[in-house]
């Protein structure tokens, strides 16, 4: 039962769904690469009416989550690169520069997705899942 809950939680977070009902989308646009609309969120979930901004400045903490996701990605990418190329972490090894440069380029390209993921994670940590949200539904 706990594995199913974890799987459903991760599925909702990675598909950017509402943490309360796991059905409604929390972002206005599905494409994270719309330059000026990357983090535009709906005010309320269309399914369960859950507010997405719980208070003013609620998403300031997502900067730390996004930073942690970026660092975790670069560490995992460096380990992957080391396993593939077997480079040494020495300044004169050409693979160090290639690994660092390609990792930073990929991280820049993934940044809109990481920003959305950090918002989805942050909201899910403060809004618990409610499988009976229809019976507990409160109108606006």
Secondary structure, 3 states (H helix, E strand, C coil): CHHHHHHHHHHHHHCCECCCCCCCECECCCCCCCHHHCCCECCECCCCCCECCCCCCHHHHHHHHHHHHHHHHHHHHHHHHHHHHCCCCCCCCHHHHHHHHHHHHHHHHHHHHHHHHHHHHHHHHHCCCCCCCCCCCCCC
